[in-house]
Amino acid sequence: MTAALRPTGGGPATPAMRQATMRGRIALVLPAGIALLAGLDAALLLLGLPAPITTDRMQLLHAPLMVFGFIGTLVILERAVAVKHWWAFSAPLLSGASGILLLTEAPLAVGQTGFVLAMIALLFVYGAVWRRQASRAIAVQALGAVNGLGAALLWLGDVGIPHLAPSMAAFLVLTIVGERIELARISPRMNSRAERLGLAAAGVVAASATTAPLWPAAGYPLLGAALAALVVWLFAYDVATRLVRATGLPRYAAWCLLAGYGWLAVAAGIWLLSGDPTDGVAYDAVLHAVFLGFVLSMIMAHAPIILPAVLRRKLPYRPMFYVPVLLLHASLLLRIAVGDARGVHAMVQVGGALNVTAVLLFVVLAVISAVRGGRIISAAAPALRRPEYTDPTAGSAPTPATTDDSTPAHTTPTEEPAP
């Protein structure tokens, strides 16, 4: 068994086992990469633009491929790595395989069922984390997983994607917010009362995301109000607000985080004021504010830490990472503020095409940086967003802990050499 797939307590990992671990985890990440490329292809088709691949059902798969096949697989894999049990890797395996199955001639229900099973496995993973260290932050993330399972079940039951969008959004938003709550504990303003406020707002988000499609007149405004409360909480307590004047990776990550929170506020406002945004410009604006402006900005912020933790390959921070980040937010502003708000479809297309370009550019830069960075030889790979991990937006280093290879972890450097 590889180190990634052996039970905890199997003894120190040898270099050969670490090599096998890295290869196994790369194999789990590859389906997420394929889902990303297919999802971007579907995005071009939905925009009415030429795309490399056209199939009968590709356009219908854009949201599931991006939310479950790409982002969901990465989120689940990162959690499985932290849990340190071999069975936890069944969750990203199911999620990644299901994304691939959607692109084949297999019945759609096969891939849908795989996502349902992946979300159930993720809940078991959170159960293992809860037994190890119960906390409000883990409760918030588990609420997100419940929303993800609900969305997967409803999609299997042939419910339309527009009605699943709130639950799909809540899955990713609460996962991220829960992990930011973990890190906010080092903030001087953080206390038990603040954690309870964050949990309460997250609970309303989880509940309203489920009920909004059933009672849209009250559900969507409630969802918007709860999201707005979370945004206020993040700006008040997240340590990223104190690091925007830092340097290197901490400053880059902080700016990505704060920009993402701004887009989450935009989505909250649309849900609060637009009534039932299940089609038209409001639907386009709210979904892309959440999934592009917020979620992808979070991915860009944390990629230099997630990749070394999961794949055991260095991804040095480089100032060039700002280029796709700025392109993403500028193109999204063009798409929403000009294209959607003013009804200029050409600007929706231009903004959407530039959104795709920004994501692909970031992937290319990340791959180049990882290749140049080289493999992590030692077992001291930094990881992200766990109480025992180090995040560049955390402001101080937690106590060293044990990685999945049974060797001490160390802190992530706050400065990486420029290219």
N, C-alpha and C positions, 0 to 999 in steps of 0.2 A: 504493500500500500504506500502511496505517496504521503509525504508529510501533510499535504492539504487534506487528505482523505482518511488519515488514521485517527483513531480516538485519542482524546487527551490523555496524557500520562504514558504515551508510548516511548518515552525516552528522548534524548537529544537527537536532532536530525543530523544525518551525515551530509556532506556536500552533494553526493549523488541524489539523496532524497530531496534536498532543496532544489536541485536542478529539475527533478521530476515534478516537484510542487509547482515551480514556475511554469513548466510546460502544461501541466494540467489546468492551471488557472488561465493561461492564455487561451487554451481550448474552450474554456467557459466564456471568455470575453469575445471571442471571434463571432459567435452568433449575434451578440449585441451589436457589433460593428456592421454585420450584414443587415440587421433590422434597421439600423440607422440609415444606411445607404438606400434601402428599399423605401423607408419612410420619407426620405428627402425626394426620391423619385416620385412617390405618390403626391407629395406636396406640389411639385411642378405640374403634375397632371391636373390637380385641383385648381391651380391658378390659370389653367388653360395655356400652359407653356409646353414646349417640346421637352420630352424626357427620354432617357436612354431606353427604358423598358416600359412597355404598355401591356397590361393584361386586363381581362374583363373585370376583375375584382380589386385591382391595385388601389384605385381611388378610395374604396371603402375601408382599406386597411391602414390608412395614414395614421390615425390616432392610436389604434392598438399597437401598431409596430413601434411608434415612438414612445408611448407610455409604458407598455408592458414589455415589448420585445427589446427595446434599447435601454431606456432609463431604468425601467423596473428590474431588468436583469442585472445592471450594474449595482443598483441599490441592494438587491438581494444578495449578490455575490459579496459585496463589502460587509454585510451583516454576517454572512456565513463564515467569512474569514475571521471575524471577531469572536464568533461563538466557539471555534476550535473543536468542533465535533464533525466527524466524517459525514454523518447523515444530513447535516445542514446544507451540504453542497447539492443535495437533491433539488432544492428550491431553485437556484440559478440554472441548474441543468434542465429542469422542466421548462422554465421561462424561456431560456435561449432556444431550446429545441422547438418549442411551440411557435416562436417567431419564424423559425425556418420553415416549419410545416405550413404556415399561412401562405408562403410563397410557392408552395408546390401544388400539385393537383389533388392533394388530399382533401377530403371534406372539411369545410370550414369549422365544423363542430369539433374536429380533432384538435386543432390548434387552440380553439376556445377552451376546451376541456383541460388542456395542458396548462393554460394560464390560471384556471380555477385551482388546479392541484398545486401549482407553484405558490399561489397566494395562501393556500392552506398550510403548505410547508413553511412559508415565511412566518405565519402565526405561531407555529411550533418553535421556530427559531427565537422569536420574541419571548415565548414562554420560558425557554432555556435562559435567556438573558435576565428575565424577571426573577427567576429562582436564584440566580447568581447575585443580582443586585437590583432589588426593586426600587423604582424611582418614578417621579412624575414625568420625567423626560421619556422614559421607556413607555409609559402609559400613552403619551401623545403619539409616539411612533406606532404603537400597536393599534391605536384608533385609526391611523392612516392605513394600516394594513387591512383592517376591517372594511374600510371604504374601498380599498382595492379589490378585495374579495367580492364585495357587493357588485362593483362594476363588472367584474369578470363573469359573475353568475348571471347578471342581467343581459350581458352581451351574448352569453350562451343561450339565454332565453329569447333571443332575437329582438331585444330592445334597441332602438336606434341610438347611434353614437351621440347625437345632441343631448339626449336625456341621460346619458352616462357621464357626460363631461364634468358635472360637479363632483361626482364620486371619484373619477379619475384624477381630477385636480386635487381633491382632498388627500388622496393617497400620497402624492408626491409632496404637497405643501406640508402636511403634518409630519411626514418623515423628516423633512429638512428642518422644520421648526423644532421638533423634538430634539434633534441633535444640537441645534443652536441653544436650546435651553440647558443642555448638558454643559456647554462651554460657558454660558452666562453665569454659572455659579462662581466664577472667579471675579466677576464684576463687583466693585465695592457697593453698588446699588442693589445687588441681588440678595434676596432673602426668601424665606419660606412663603411669605405672603405673595411675593412676585411670582414664584413658581405656581402657586395655586391660581393666580389670575391667568397665567399662560395656559394652564391645564383647562380652566373653565372656558376660555375662548376657543381652545382647540376642540373641546367637547361640543360646543355649539356649531363649530364648522363641520364636524363629523356628522352630527345629527341633521343639520340643515342641508348638507350636500345630498343626503339620502332622500330627504322629504321634498326638496325643492321641485323636482319634476312632478310630484304628485299634487302639490298645492303651490303652484308657481307664484300666485299673487302675494303670498306671505313668505314662501320659502326662499325665493331668490333675494329679496331685500334682507331677510335675516342672514342668509349666507354672506351677502356683501358686508353687512354690519359686523359679523363675527370675524371675517377676514380683515376688515379695517382695524378691529381691535387687536388682532395679531400683529398687524403692521406697526401699530403704535407701540405694542409691547416690544417688538424687535428693535425699533429705533431707541426705545428707552433703556433696554437692558443688554442688547448684544454688544459685545466688546469691539466689534468691527467699527463702531462709531468713534472709538478712541484711537484707531490705528490708521486712519486715512492720511495722517501726516507722517507715518512711518516711512520706511524705505524698503525696496526690494519686494520679496514675496508677500510679507504682511500687508504692505500698502496695496499691492495689486489685488490680493484676495479681498481686502476690505472694500475697495471701490466696486468690485464685482458684486459683493454681497449687498451693498447699499443701493446700487442701481437695480438689483433684482427686487429689493423691498419696494422701491418706487413703482416698479411695474405691477407688483402684487397689489399696491394701493390703487392703481388704475383698474385692475380687474375687480377689486372690491367695489369701487365706485360704479362700474358698469352693472354689476349684479344688483347693487343697491338701488339704482335709479331706472334701469331699463325694463323692469318687469319680467318678461319671459324671453331671455336672449337665446333662443334655440335655432335661429337662422339669421341670415342677412349680415349686415355689417357689425352689429353688436355681438353676434356669435363669433365672427372672425376675430374681432378685437379682443374679447375677453379670453378666448382660448389662447391666442398667441401672446397676450400679455402675461398669462400664467406660465405656459409651457416654454415659450422662447425667452421672454423678458425675465422671468423669475427662475424657472428650473434650470434652463441652459446656462444662465449666468452663474448659478450655484456650481454647476459642473465645471465651468471654466475656472472658477475661483479655486476649486479644490482638486482639480486634476493633478497638479504637481505633487500632491500628497497622497491622493488615493492610489495612483498608479504604482508608486514604489511599495505601498503597503500591500496591495493585492497581487501584483505581478512580479515583485522583486526586481524591477528595473527602475533605475533612476530617471526622473523627469525633471531636470534642472529648470528652475524658473528663468525665463529670458524676457527682457523688455518687449520683444516682438509679440508676446502674448497679448499685449494691449491692442494690437491691430485688429484681430478678429473680434475682440470684445467691443471695441468702439464701433466697428462695422455692424455688429449685431444690433446694438442699441440704436444707432443712427438709422439703420434700415427699418427697424421695427417702429421707430418714431415716424418715419415716412409712411409706412404702411398704415398705421393706425390713425395718426393725427391728420394726415392728408388723404390717404386712400379711403379708409373707412369713415372717418368723421365727415369728410366732404363729398363722399360718394364718387371718388375718382378711381375707377377700376384700374386704369393704367398704372396708377401709383401703388395700388395693392399688388399688382403683378411685379412691378419694379422692386418694391420693398420685399416681397416674398422671394424673388430671385436672389436678392442681396442677402436675405436671411440664410438661404441655403449656402450661398458662397461663404458667409461668415463661419458657419458651422464646419464646412469642409476645410476652410483655411486653418481653423483651429486644430482640426484633426491632423492635417498635414504637418503643422508646426510642432504639435505634440509628438508625433511619430519621429520627426527629425531630431527633436531634442532628446527623446528617449534613446534613439540609436546612438547619438553622440554621447549621451550620459553613461551608457554602458550598464552592465548587469550589476546588481548588488551582490557582492561576493559574500559578505558576512551575513549573519542572520539579523543584524540590527537594522531592520527596515522600519522607517517611521510609518505610522498609520494615522488615521484621521478620525476625529470626532467621537472617540470613545473617552470615557473618563480617564483611561490609562494611556491615551494617545496624545500626540502633540499636533496642534493646529496652528498655523502661522497667525491666525486671528485670535488666538487665545491670550496672548499678552504675557504669559509666563508658562514655564514648563511644568507639567504634572510630574508626579512621582514615577520613576521608571517602573515598567511592568514587564510581564512576560509575553512574548509573542507566541504565535502558533508553533514556532520551532523550538520552544522551551529555552530561549536565550534572552538576555535583557534587551529591551528596546531602548532607544535613545532619542533625543530630541531632534527635530528637523532644523537645519540651519535656516536662519532668517534671511540670509543673503546667498545668492547663487551667482557665479560669474556670468557676465554678459557675453553674448556670442561674439 
